[in-house]
Amino acid sequence: MQAWRVHRNGEPREVMRLEEVPEPVAGPGELLLRVRAAGVNFPDALLCRGRYQVRPPLPFTPGVELCGEVLAAGDGVRARAGARVLATAALPAGGFAEHTVVPAAAVLPAPDSLDDAQTAALHIGYQTGWFGLHRRARLQAGETLLVHAAAGGVGSAAVQLGKAAGATVIGVVGGQDKARTARELGCDVVIDRRADDVVAAVKEATAGRGADVVYDPVGGDAFTQSTKCVAFEGRIVVVGFASGVIPSAALNHALIKNYAILGLHWGLYNTHDPAAVRACHDELTKLAAQGAVSPLVSERVPLAGAADAVQRVADGATTGRVVVVPGLVADTRKEGVVDTREERGAGAAGGGTRGEGEAR
């Protein structure tokens, strides 16, 4: 089968190689899956660079979340062949491959209301958003939520979850195209950091009070701006550092302004409280069925396009979530154009045409 593998650390486009590798076999406690779709996440780029908190042995296959179809079960596992599931990959066996094996404990049922690409995009970003906004920040209806990188894969999930919770959402983006996306997502106020003074704009939008909750997957200058426009008893949720700059918090400033800085490493819940992860998935499934959340899949790319997709996500050149779909085939008539036709049978069980117009 084909799988992308990383043999040395570096930029994704340089170190990811599409190779023919042996078919994996499900061991005890594992499931063998046909990969129907795998979301591209910023951690995939960090893994390639060797800068993620987890460093799998080389060579490894990136792709930390996926929607798959059960092909076989290892010893001690009961599963229905053909079932459509959502899973967190267990590196070094990631999702950018035709088949992969995953721990059965990391598998959740795929929502019937979402297609394969949307299902793959529902997991890490939305789980992170839900835990960040509800479990850590205790966001309340009527409060103001400020989301940095609001048009990105992580930020767009937080915007939708904030609106579903009854919050007024302010989205910060970089550029007019991303501003348009943020408005379409439902942001009540959109701030273009390239053209606007973020702090002044937040204060103007909140009549000087500031944001009750700040969701920050960016770090760097975004965190500094957040400390200047967070409300009394506000909460800043630190999700990541897509800017590449890890800020140092001035705790005297937090004391004087009476705000909280909350760290969120969602992956730890899989170890410390897996029941909470499952309960969150049930809630997300319900919200998806109601139409309250709908993963913004901006691109569906074939397996051959995975390295380029990871690089573009790393460079901040995408909106929403880019998803690798092994069943797609590249249109060789025009360079860079993706043909959204799937392999025969891949559209069954929720993998059909829902959202096809988003892929170009």
SEVOKE-277667 format. One line per field, with one value per residue: y, z, x of N, C-alpha, C in turn; chain; residue number from 0; residue in three letters. Coordinates in pm, whole numbers. Example, Ala and Ser with C-alpha at 12.3 -4.5 7.8 and 13.67 -1.06 7.14 Angstrom:
! SEVOKE-277667
n_py: c(-569	-225)
n_pz: c(780	708)
n_px: c(1319	1285)
ca_py: c(-450	-106)
ca_pz: c(780	714)
ca_px: c(1230	1367)
c_py: c(-330	3)
c_pz: c(780	787)
c_px: c(1320	1290)
chain: c(A	A)
n: c(0	1)
res: c(ALA	SER)
! end
This chain:
! SEVOKE-277667
n_py: c(-119	240	497	796	883	993	1031	1186	1488	1803	2059	1997	1960	1889	1663	1466	1162	976	640	289	53	-225	-391	-307	-495	-575	-577	-719	-565	-373	-206	-256	-20	110	406	666	941	1195	1443	1745	1880	2140	2026	1811	1928	2020	1774	1675	1855	1786	1914	1879	1796	1526	1281	1069	758	751	589	765	788	1072	1242	1286	1255	1086	961	644	313	10	-273	-504	-672	-692	-934	-964	-757	-640	-563	-429	-522	-295	-82	269	492	726	828	868	874	641	717	562	512	685	874	946	757	463	250	193	113	137	200	30	156	420	478	614	638	738	1041	1032	1249	1381	1392	1196	1360	1582	1449	1360	1606	1683	1604	1655	1942	2035	1898	2009	2277	2252	2151	2358	2590	2518	2333	2440	2731	2782	2909	3127	3180	3484	3603	3751	3625	3607	3509	3410	3374	3304	3202	2972	2613	2532	2768	2819	2614	2685	2926	2840	2676	2862	3032	2844	2816	3047	3282	3610	3653	3750	3762	3730	3778	3731	3918	3996	3790	3587	3725	3742	3472	3432	3587	3447	3218	3300	3496	3774	4011	4105	4126	4246	4175	4272	4515	4649	4789	4563	4554	4804	4774	4556	4663	4871	4725	4607	4803	4905	4716	4470	4131	3846	3581	3454	3285	3132	3009	3091	3244	3441	3773	3778	3676	3876	4093	3996	4006	4272	4336	4180	4111	4219	3965	3794	3518	3367	3132	2921	2761	2688	2755	2876	3083	3041	3157	3140	3295	3481	3498	3781	3772	3957	4137	3986	3962	4229	4303	4109	3862	3529	3281	3007	2689	2447	2122	1911	1640	1512	1444	1208	1026	1087	1126	962	910	1159	1254	1088	1165	1428	1387	1274	1498	1673	1528	1547	1826	1857	1712	1877	2091	2295	2299	2271	2132	2329	2248	2332	2237	1935	1697	1467	1164	1188	1458	1524	1607	1864	1984	1974	2140	2388	2436	2464	2698	2883	2933	2854	2819	2720	2365	2148	1845	1519	1286	966	835	1019	1133	1287	1553	1549	1724	1992	2160	2145	2141	1976	1681	1602	1357	1044	718	423	334	466	666	570	525	785	913	1077	1334	1558	1885	1901	2116	2276	2199	2274)
n_pz: c(0	-24	159	334	455	702	718	815	1004	922	694	597	315	221	360	373	223	-28	-21	-110	110	344	399	691	995	1222	1562	1898	2062	1868	1568	1220	970	672	535	500	508	615	841	807	1031	1230	1419	1263	1096	1290	1390	1167	1168	1400	1633	1798	2103	2130	2003	1760	1669	1396	1075	1039	987	922	1021	1226	1285	1175	953	915	775	916	871	980	1299	1583	1828	2110	2051	1959	1675	1406	1080	815	944	988	1124	1356	1441	1653	1549	1618	1645	1541	1321	1123	972	702	476	288	435	790	1131	1445	1798	1950	2158	2093	1914	1779	1707	1376	1300	1160	1025	896	626	510	504	660	898	967	1022	1248	1494	1662	1651	1724	1963	2115	2113	2248	2505	2580	2582	2737	2951	3056	3038	3107	2956	2926	2822	2659	2719	2591	2341	2224	1942	1816	1494	1354	1117	1067	1096	1371	1495	1358	1449	1719	1692	1593	1805	2010	1923	1930	2202	2279	2292	2219	1944	1860	1595	1505	1227	945	679	396	264	457	648	530	533	812	878	743	895	1120	1296	1505	1511	1313	1298	1121	1155	1007	915	1115	1450	1689	1971	2023	1861	1980	2229	2148	2037	2262	2426	2585	2782	2725	2629	2756	2740	2589	2311	2217	1976	1870	1997	2065	1939	1942	2192	2359	2279	2366	2646	2683	2620	2757	2964	3299	3533	3323	3098	2952	2717	2646	2366	2169	1964	1697	1571	1612	1816	2156	2412	2707	3007	3191	3510	3708	3570	3515	3773	3847	3662	3708	3567	3426	3316	3120	3055	2789	2701	2504	2441	2676	2809	2697	2834	3109	3149	2978	2953	2952	2705	2535	2611	2526	2251	2201	2252	2052	1826	1852	1825	1563	1423	1466	1319	1435	1451	1190	1034	874	585	372	163	-20	-74	-281	-182	-281	-260	2	134	31	126	407	431	342	539	754	677	711	504	448	486	726	743	582	414	363	126	45	-154	-355	-684	-864	-1093	-1390	-1596	-1534	-1358	-1007	-967	-816	-867	-760	-767	-621	-540	-660	-463	-239	-151	12	319	435	305	85	-132	26	89	-130	-293	-171	-239	-468)
n_px: c(85	25	189	267	585	818	1156	1357	1393	1245	1123	785	727	973	1060	863	777	621	559	581	470	464	150	-33	-98	-353	-287	-315	-584	-617	-739	-767	-784	-933	-834	-1047	-1056	-830	-756	-564	-343	-189	-5	91	279	460	544	682	891	1014	947	734	553	542	755	773	935	1166	1138	822	464	280	-29	-270	-539	-835	-1093	-1220	-1271	-1362	-1166	-1053	-1020	-806	-689	-901	-1071	-1386	-1556	-1747	-1704	-1661	-1776	-1805	-1578	-1431	-1106	-817	-490	-225	85	392	221	44	-232	-199	-214	-306	-412	-429	-337	-502	-538	-806	-930	-913	-1106	-1405	-1758	-1850	-2017	-2341	-2442	-2239	-2003	-1718	-1481	-1559	-1609	-1351	-1244	-1375	-1277	-1009	-976	-1236	-1283	-1076	-1161	-1409	-1336	-1164	-1329	-1553	-1485	-1243	-1253	-1516	-1722	-1998	-2340	-2409	-2169	-1861	-1658	-1333	-1161	-860	-700	-934	-1037	-903	-832	-846	-939	-1183	-1346	-1372	-1509	-1762	-1843	-1851	-2061	-2267	-2287	-2404	-2257	-2122	-1921	-1599	-1384	-1045	-842	-614	-607	-825	-967	-977	-1116	-1366	-1436	-1452	-1673	-1872	-1868	-1998	-1907	-1961	-1826	-1552	-1205	-935	-615	-407	-482	-618	-617	-592	-638	-765	-989	-1123	-1187	-1353	-1565	-1669	-1755	-1551	-1510	-1382	-1285	-1450	-1367	-1077	-955	-674	-479	-242	-33	267	251	-25	-102	0	-158	-401	-382	-409	-665	-844	-1123	-1226	-1186	-1158	-1074	-799	-739	-484	-391	-212	83	96	219	482	613	660	508	606	443	345	306	250	96	-132	-224	-277	-476	-659	-715	-731	-498	-519	-405	-425	-397	-521	-482	-405	-636	-718	-569	-601	-877	-1062	-1334	-1450	-1372	-1518	-1777	-1772	-1750	-2001	-2160	-2067	-2144	-2418	-2452	-2363	-2558	-2772	-2700	-2565	-2291	-2054	-1798	-1553	-1446	-1214	-1063	-1033	-799	-610	-432	-172	-127	-67	178	225	-8	25	247	142	-50	125	249	52	-123	-381	-740	-987	-1019	-796	-827	-707	-795	-777	-924	-966	-875	-612	-659	-514	-519	-502	-263	-244	-517	-789	-965	-1280	-1404	-1471	-1334	-1498	-1771	-1676	-1838	-2034	-2222	-2223	-2014	-2057	-2172	-2192	-2110	-1937	-1897	-1708	-1456	-1205)
ca_py: c(0	366	574	900	857	1093	963	1285	1605	1921	2113	1886	1937	1835	1537	1366	1083	878	515	161	-10	-346	-375	-328	-601	-536	-656	-724	-436	-278	-219	-220	69	177	549	733	1081	1230	1588	1802	1964	2204	1930	1729	2002	2017	1639	1667	1937	1737	2015	1851	1741	1382	1259	927	710	759	673	760	840	1177	1231	1253	1224	1029	885	520	201	-107	-388	-623	-646	-776	-1013	-890	-643	-670	-452	-469	-491	-199	31	396	538	839	776	935	783	607	725	611	475	794	860	977	627	397	173	214	46	229	135	28	251	555	482	665	624	855	1099	1007	1375	1438	1307	1148	1470	1658	1366	1366	1740	1712	1548	1725	2084	2059	1853	2113	2392	2224	2147	2490	2688	2474	2273	2526	2871	2792	3012	3139	3252	3629	3654	3782	3535	3652	3394	3441	3284	3258	3134	2851	2488	2534	2885	2808	2528	2764	3023	2772	2631	2981	3072	2743	2837	3172	3391	3704	3609	3841	3684	3799	3706	3802	3935	4015	3663	3518	3803	3699	3338	3446	3637	3336	3124	3352	3596	3897	4117	4051	4219	4209	4219	4339	4651	4708	4781	4458	4592	4913	4723	4475	4754	4942	4632	4566	4926	4924	4611	4366	3998	3759	3462	3463	3153	3168	2904	3158	3286	3560	3903	3758	3664	4009	4170	3942	4056	4415	4358	4083	4176	4188	3824	3723	3395	3347	2990	2902	2637	2654	2865	2867	3190	2998	3230	3107	3416	3472	3570	3871	3737	4077	4197	3906	3996	4365	4309	4009	3765	3396	3220	2865	2604	2335	2017	1822	1500	1454	1390	1068	946	1116	1122	923	918	1296	1264	1024	1250	1543	1340	1261	1633	1725	1457	1607	1961	1841	1669	1993	2194	2401	2301	2205	2156	2404	2178	2422	2161	1789	1669	1325	1121	1240	1599	1542	1684	2005	2033	1997	2259	2508	2459	2515	2835	2969	2972	2787	2851	2601	2241	2075	1703	1425	1179	873	795	1118	1122	1418	1585	1578	1821	2124	2147	2203	2127	1846	1621	1557	1225	946	582	355	281	547	760	506	547	921	970	1118	1463	1669	1980	1886	2246	2345	2157	2330)
ca_pz: c(0	-22	284	348	567	734	758	884	1040	838	644	546	171	193	427	356	102	-53	-42	-103	236	371	457	835	1053	1354	1674	2009	2103	1758	1451	1090	904	545	560	410	508	726	853	819	1150	1252	1478	1161	1055	1401	1393	1060	1207	1524	1737	1873	2235	2110	1892	1723	1607	1251	1002	1084	896	986	1009	1364	1301	1051	941	850	766	982	784	1062	1441	1649	1943	2221	2002	1886	1587	1286	955	734	1024	965	1255	1370	1526	1671	1506	1714	1575	1409	1215	1109	881	562	417	242	550	912	1251	1556	1918	1952	2259	2037	1805	1812	1591	1289	1295	1035	959	833	532	559	527	775	1018	1002	1073	1368	1618	1747	1660	1797	2102	2178	2135	2350	2636	2611	2611	2839	3069	3113	3054	3156	2879	2954	2725	2680	2731	2466	2312	2123	1882	1723	1379	1353	992	1056	1136	1514	1527	1304	1541	1839	1655	1587	1940	2086	1882	1981	2346	2304	2314	2112	1901	1786	1529	1454	1110	871	538	361	233	583	715	470	588	953	880	702	1007	1220	1386	1517	1478	1252	1303	1036	1228	914	886	1232	1583	1751	2108	2015	1800	2079	2330	2087	2019	2392	2504	2678	2884	2686	2603	2875	2713	2471	2264	2148	1921	1793	2079	2015	1954	1972	2337	2417	2253	2450	2783	2686	2592	2828	3062	3441	3556	3195	3092	2828	2699	2563	2294	2089	1926	1552	1527	1634	1931	2284	2494	2852	3073	3301	3611	3779	3490	3541	3909	3849	3583	3759	3466	3440	3199	3130	2955	2743	2620	2495	2435	2810	2853	2654	2938	3244	3159	2846	2952	2915	2560	2473	2636	2437	2115	2194	2244	1919	1732	1865	1767	1418	1373	1475	1230	1514	1408	1062	1007	754	503	259	52	-16	-165	-289	-100	-338	-226	147	175	-1	215	539	420	333	672	835	633	736	374	427	575	768	752	461	444	264	97	-45	-266	-461	-784	-914	-1231	-1453	-1704	-1486	-1241	-884	-956	-761	-912	-638	-783	-531	-592	-657	-333	-127	-106	97	465	476	235	-45	-193	118	95	-240	-355	-103	-297	-602)
ca_px: c(0	98	185	368	673	920	1279	1440	1315	1260	997	703	739	1106	1093	758	796	515	630	513	507	384	16	-29	-181	-404	-241	-409	-638	-609	-825	-713	-879	-908	-845	-1140	-1017	-742	-742	-430	-335	-60	89	156	399	555	600	782	1004	1071	925	612	582	560	847	770	1059	1176	1043	683	362	199	-175	-306	-682	-886	-1217	-1182	-1364	-1305	-1138	-1027	-997	-708	-735	-959	-1150	-1509	-1592	-1819	-1635	-1734	-1823	-1735	-1537	-1340	-999	-689	-384	-120	213	430	126	-51	-344	-172	-185	-428	-459	-353	-389	-524	-589	-952	-976	-911	-1205	-1539	-1848	-1857	-2151	-2414	-2475	-2121	-1933	-1589	-1388	-1607	-1589	-1209	-1216	-1454	-1225	-913	-1007	-1360	-1262	-995	-1247	-1509	-1270	-1111	-1434	-1648	-1423	-1141	-1293	-1654	-1790	-2141	-2422	-2408	-2032	-1791	-1547	-1238	-1093	-752	-695	-1073	-1069	-824	-898	-874	-1020	-1319	-1421	-1403	-1614	-1891	-1879	-1888	-2195	-2360	-2300	-2474	-2163	-2091	-1788	-1512	-1281	-927	-790	-513	-639	-966	-1030	-1006	-1221	-1493	-1464	-1492	-1811	-1958	-1873	-2090	-1848	-2038	-1731	-1430	-1093	-822	-495	-316	-531	-682	-557	-673	-678	-863	-1112	-1194	-1243	-1465	-1676	-1721	-1779	-1442	-1501	-1290	-1340	-1459	-1284	-991	-911	-550	-394	-138	80	337	184	-168	-117	23	-279	-509	-368	-444	-808	-925	-1210	-1212	-1216	-1156	-995	-725	-711	-366	-414	-95	172	110	310	619	668	598	522	627	334	379	207	207	-10	-251	-269	-332	-598	-752	-756	-671	-435	-552	-342	-505	-336	-636	-442	-392	-765	-726	-504	-651	-1023	-1115	-1480	-1486	-1353	-1634	-1894	-1758	-1784	-2146	-2214	-2034	-2230	-2552	-2447	-2351	-2688	-2860	-2649	-2503	-2151	-2030	-1656	-1522	-1348	-1187	-1004	-1016	-688	-578	-320	-48	-111	-58	295	200	-113	84	333	58	-105	236	279	-64	-179	-509	-851	-1058	-942	-762	-842	-654	-891	-709	-1009	-967	-770	-572	-694	-386	-535	-462	-176	-297	-662	-826	-1090	-1347	-1464	-1413	-1332	-1627	-1809	-1627	-1939	-2134	-2218	-2192	-1900	-2108	-2143	-2214	-2000	-1843	-1868	-1599	-1329	-1184)
c_py: c(123	436	681	867	967	1020	1055	1407	1723	1973	2001	1856	1872	1695	1430	1295	980	748	397	89	-135	-312	-398	-439	-557	-632	-661	-583	-332	-307	-182	-140	102	324	611	881	1107	1381	1629	1901	2026	2110	1838	1796	2001	1880	1623	1742	1885	1831	1994	1788	1589	1364	1110	886	723	619	661	818	947	1152	1188	1225	1177	973	760	418	76	-222	-516	-579	-742	-851	-922	-774	-694	-547	-507	-427	-399	-79	155	459	660	795	876	835	759	604	621	575	582	771	892	851	567	315	209	131	149	149	140	129	393	575	529	649	752	910	1076	1135	1436	1341	1273	1262	1553	1580	1372	1500	1773	1688	1643	1872	2114	2010	1958	2236	2369	2222	2285	2587	2647	2421	2367	2667	2889	2905	3008	3213	3400	3687	3680	3692	3594	3533	3443	3334	3220	3184	3006	2728	2486	2649	2874	2719	2605	2867	2955	2726	2749	3030	2974	2760	2967	3290	3487	3679	3716	3757	3771	3715	3789	3808	3936	3883	3587	3594	3763	3561	3347	3497	3525	3232	3170	3452	3722	4019	4051	4160	4165	4263	4291	4484	4723	4699	4684	4501	4699	4862	4638	4564	4831	4851	4592	4684	4942	4812	4507	4231	3914	3636	3487	3323	3176	3047	2960	3189	3414	3688	3887	3747	3800	4096	4126	3997	4202	4440	4250	4155	4144	4046	3746	3602	3383	3200	2975	2764	2593	2777	2859	2975	3147	3065	3194	3226	3384	3558	3656	3852	3856	4147	4121	3938	4132	4373	4202	3917	3634	3352	3069	2787	2490	2244	1907	1676	1434	1395	1245	975	962	1104	1085	928	1058	1318	1203	1108	1374	1504	1326	1399	1694	1659	1516	1746	1955	1802	1785	2104	2309	2412	2224	2232	2223	2332	2261	2348	2013	1755	1519	1292	1179	1386	1627	1629	1832	2064	2063	2123	2387	2539	2518	2661	2932	3014	2909	2846	2720	2481	2182	1926	1620	1310	1082	832	896	1092	1261	1434	1631	1681	1959	2106	2215	2191	1986	1803	1559	1425	1125	809	518	298	368	643	700	546	685	982	1025	1260	1580	1759	1972	2022	2320	2309	2210	2293)
c_pz: c(0	112	277	470	578	788	830	910	948	795	577	398	135	249	416	221	89	-98	-49	22	258	431	608	879	1192	1460	1784	2049	1993	1650	1326	1017	762	567	454	399	629	729	865	934	1162	1323	1377	1112	1165	1414	1287	1101	1332	1640	1816	2006	2234	1988	1859	1662	1456	1193	1059	976	969	963	1140	1384	1168	1067	863	849	823	881	865	1205	1495	1765	2052	2181	1927	1805	1462	1163	870	810	994	1100	1244	1468	1539	1637	1619	1640	1630	1295	1204	999	735	491	368	353	671	1024	1363	1679	1919	2052	2206	1929	1857	1689	1509	1287	1160	956	882	733	586	594	648	905	1062	1063	1202	1497	1698	1763	1743	1941	2178	2209	2246	2489	2676	2654	2727	2965	3136	3139	3108	3088	2905	2842	2760	2697	2593	2454	2200	2073	1786	1613	1356	1225	972	1104	1282	1549	1478	1392	1664	1810	1657	1725	2028	2052	1935	2129	2380	2330	2195	2072	1818	1725	1478	1341	1045	723	509	331	360	663	661	521	731	964	843	812	1117	1317	1386	1481	1421	1251	1216	1100	1138	890	1010	1356	1664	1888	2104	1960	1898	2183	2275	2076	2150	2485	2615	2777	2851	2670	2730	2860	2585	2438	2173	2103	1853	1876	2026	2042	1989	2122	2404	2397	2344	2591	2795	2662	2655	2938	3205	3465	3424	3201	2954	2819	2600	2499	2215	2047	1776	1497	1535	1753	2056	2377	2640	2920	3187	3410	3694	3705	3509	3678	3910	3775	3620	3649	3487	3307	3214	3018	2915	2653	2612	2501	2571	2860	2809	2757	3073	3258	3025	2839	2913	2766	2487	2493	2547	2295	2099	2179	2105	1812	1733	1801	1615	1357	1371	1377	1303	1487	1277	1023	872	680	378	138	83	-119	-169	-203	-151	-301	-79	189	148	91	354	537	418	465	763	803	658	609	345	520	611	775	612	498	328	249	-1	-165	-378	-559	-838	-1059	-1301	-1565	-1664	-1358	-1121	-867	-907	-818	-791	-656	-693	-597	-576	-517	-217	-75	-16	241	502	401	99	-81	-99	121	-21	-300	-289	-165	-440	-651)
c_px: c(89	80	295	454	779	1042	1376	1355	1347	1125	917	724	873	1127	985	777	685	581	534	562	422	249	23	-124	-225	-352	-346	-454	-641	-714	-746	-820	-835	-931	-935	-1107	-929	-723	-596	-431	-197	39	156	284	504	620	708	910	1076	1052	796	648	598	651	852	903	1053	1195	902	593	281	51	-235	-454	-738	-1025	-1182	-1293	-1297	-1290	-1119	-999	-894	-769	-789	-1046	-1271	-1547	-1658	-1740	-1721	-1785	-1738	-1706	-1447	-1232	-885	-580	-285	13	310	335	18	-152	-318	-123	-315	-492	-374	-413	-398	-566	-742	-1007	-982	-1016	-1341	-1628	-1852	-1999	-2217	-2439	-2360	-2059	-1795	-1494	-1431	-1588	-1444	-1173	-1289	-1378	-1135	-948	-1130	-1352	-1181	-1079	-1347	-1447	-1217	-1218	-1522	-1581	-1322	-1194	-1434	-1730	-1940	-2212	-2422	-2270	-1973	-1669	-1462	-1159	-986	-746	-832	-1111	-990	-898	-936	-967	-1162	-1405	-1462	-1512	-1750	-1937	-1918	-2027	-2299	-2385	-2370	-2385	-2164	-1946	-1719	-1400	-1168	-867	-680	-547	-788	-1036	-1068	-1111	-1358	-1533	-1514	-1635	-1908	-1971	-1968	-2031	-1934	-1955	-1606	-1324	-981	-695	-395	-355	-582	-593	-643	-724	-786	-996	-1192	-1259	-1362	-1587	-1742	-1747	-1675	-1420	-1396	-1360	-1339	-1370	-1206	-941	-792	-469	-269	-14	142	262	36	-191	-99	-100	-393	-503	-411	-592	-896	-1002	-1170	-1265	-1227	-1064	-930	-688	-596	-375	-291	-19	202	202	456	685	591	616	549	521	389	274	163	94	-140	-310	-339	-465	-700	-807	-681	-610	-449	-483	-434	-421	-441	-594	-431	-523	-782	-665	-572	-803	-1085	-1267	-1527	-1471	-1473	-1760	-1891	-1795	-1935	-2212	-2187	-2120	-2371	-2556	-2437	-2486	-2787	-2819	-2583	-2354	-2140	-1885	-1634	-1409	-1326	-1133	-1006	-909	-661	-457	-188	-23	-88	59	276	95	-58	172	251	-9	3	266	164	-134	-315	-615	-921	-966	-920	-764	-787	-753	-825	-792	-1019	-855	-739	-615	-566	-397	-489	-381	-241	-446	-695	-961	-1159	-1421	-1395	-1416	-1470	-1654	-1766	-1731	-2043	-2117	-2170	-2077	-1938	-2074	-2163	-2091	-1903	-1806	-1755	-1464	-1317	-1045)
chain: c(A	A	A	A	A	A	A	A	A	A	A	A	A	A	A	A	A	A	A	A	A	A	A	A	A	A	A	A	A	A	A	A	A	A	A	A	A	A	A	A	A	A	A	A	A	A	A	A	A	A	A	A	A	A	A	A	A	A	A	A	A	A	A	A	A	A	A	A	A	A	A	A	A	A	A	A	A	A	A	A	A	A	A	A	A	A	A	A	A	A	A	A	A	A	A	A	A	A	A	A	A	A	A	A	A	A	A	A	A	A	A	A	A	A	A	A	A	A	A	A	A	A	A	A	A	A	A	A	A	A	A	A	A	A	A	A	A	A	A	A	A	A	A	A	A	A	A	A	A	A	A	A	A	A	A	A	A	A	A	A	A	A	A	A	A	A	A	A	A	A	A	A	A	A	A	A	A	A	A	A	A	A	A	A	A	A	A	A	A	A	A	A	A	A	A	A	A	A	A	A	A	A	A	A	A	A	A	A	A	A	A	A	A	A	A	A	A	A	A	A	A	A	A	A	A	A	A	A	A	A	A	A	A	A	A	A	A	A	A	A	A	A	A	A	A	A	A	A	A	A	A	A	A	A	A	A	A	A	A	A	A	A	A	A	A	A	A	A	A	A	A	A	A	A	A	A	A	A	A	A	A	A	A	A	A	A	A	A	A	A	A	A	A	A	A	A	A	A	A	A	A	A	A	A	A	A	A	A	A	A	A	A	A	A	A	A	A	A	A	A	A	A	A	A	A	A	A	A	A	A	A	A	A	A	A	A	A	A	A	A	A	A	A	A	A	A	A	A	A	A	A	A	A	A	A	A	A	A	A	A)
n: c(0	1	2	3	4	5	6	7	8	9	10	11	12	13	14	15	16	17	18	19	20	21	22	23	24	25	26	27	28	29	30	31	32	33	34	35	36	37	38	39	40	41	42	43	44	45	46	47	48	49	50	51	52	53	54	55	56	57	58	59	60	61	62	63	64	65	66	67	68	69	70	71	72	73	74	75	76	77	78	79	80	81	82	83	84	85	86	87	88	89	90	91	92	93	94	95	96	97	98	99	100	101	102	103	104	105	106	107	108	109	110	111	112	113	114	115	116	117	118	119	120	121	122	123	124	125	126	127	128	129	130	131	132	133	134	135	136	137	138	139	140	141	142	143	144	145	146	147	148	149	150	151	152	153	154	155	156	157	158	159	160	161	162	163	164	165	166	167	168	169	170	171	172	173	174	175	176	177	178	179	180	181	182	183	184	185	186	187	188	189	190	191	192	193	194	195	196	197	198	199	200	201	202	203	204	205	206	207	208	209	210	211	212	213	214	215	216	217	218	219	220	221	222	223	224	225	226	227	228	229	230	231	232	233	234	235	236	237	238	239	240	241	242	243	244	245	246	247	248	249	250	251	252	253	254	255	256	257	258	259	260	261	262	263	264	265	266	267	268	269	270	271	272	273	274	275	276	277	278	279	280	281	282	283	284	285	286	287	288	289	290	291	292	293	294	295	296	297	298	299	300	301	302	303	304	305	306	307	308	309	310	311	312	313	314	315	316	317	318	319	320	321	322	323	324	325	326	327	328	329	330	331	332	333	334	335	336	337	338	339	340	341	342	343	344	345	346	347	348	349	350	351	352	353	354	355	356	357	358	359)
res: c(MET	GLN	ALA	TRP	ARG	VAL	HIS	ARG	ASN	GLY	GLU	PRO	ARG	GLU	VAL	MET	ARG	LEU	GLU	GLU	VAL	PRO	GLU	PRO	VAL	ALA	GLY	PRO	GLY	GLU	LEU	LEU	LEU	ARG	VAL	ARG	ALA	ALA	GLY	VAL	ASN	PHE	PRO	ASP	ALA	LEU	LEU	CYS	ARG	GLY	ARG	TYR	GLN	VAL	ARG	PRO	PRO	LEU	PRO	PHE	THR	PRO	GLY	VAL	GLU	LEU	CYS	GLY	GLU	VAL	LEU	ALA	ALA	GLY	ASP	GLY	VAL	ARG	ALA	ARG	ALA	GLY	ALA	ARG	VAL	LEU	ALA	THR	ALA	ALA	LEU	PRO	ALA	GLY	GLY	PHE	ALA	GLU	HIS	THR	VAL	VAL	PRO	ALA	ALA	ALA	VAL	LEU	PRO	ALA	PRO	ASP	SER	LEU	ASP	ASP	ALA	GLN	THR	ALA	ALA	LEU	HIS	ILE	GLY	TYR	GLN	THR	GLY	TRP	PHE	GLY	LEU	HIS	ARG	ARG	ALA	ARG	LEU	GLN	ALA	GLY	GLU	THR	LEU	LEU	VAL	HIS	ALA	ALA	ALA	GLY	GLY	VAL	GLY	SER	ALA	ALA	VAL	GLN	LEU	GLY	LYS	ALA	ALA	GLY	ALA	THR	VAL	ILE	GLY	VAL	VAL	GLY	GLY	GLN	ASP	LYS	ALA	ARG	THR	ALA	ARG	GLU	LEU	GLY	CYS	ASP	VAL	VAL	ILE	ASP	ARG	ARG	ALA	ASP	ASP	VAL	VAL	ALA	ALA	VAL	LYS	GLU	ALA	THR	ALA	GLY	ARG	GLY	ALA	ASP	VAL	VAL	TYR	ASP	PRO	VAL	GLY	GLY	ASP	ALA	PHE	THR	GLN	SER	THR	LYS	CYS	VAL	ALA	PHE	GLU	GLY	ARG	ILE	VAL	VAL	VAL	GLY	PHE	ALA	SER	GLY	VAL	ILE	PRO	SER	ALA	ALA	LEU	ASN	HIS	ALA	LEU	ILE	LYS	ASN	TYR	ALA	ILE	LEU	GLY	LEU	HIS	TRP	GLY	LEU	TYR	ASN	THR	HIS	ASP	PRO	ALA	ALA	VAL	ARG	ALA	CYS	HIS	ASP	GLU	LEU	THR	LYS	LEU	ALA	ALA	GLN	GLY	ALA	VAL	SER	PRO	LEU	VAL	SER	GLU	ARG	VAL	PRO	LEU	ALA	GLY	ALA	ALA	ASP	ALA	VAL	GLN	ARG	VAL	ALA	ASP	GLY	ALA	THR	THR	GLY	ARG	VAL	VAL	VAL	VAL	PRO	GLY	LEU	VAL	ALA	ASP	THR	ARG	LYS	GLU	GLY	VAL	VAL	ASP	THR	ARG	GLU	GLU	ARG	GLY	ALA	GLY	ALA	ALA	GLY	GLY	GLY	THR	ARG	GLY	GLU	GLY	GLU	ALA	ARG)
! end
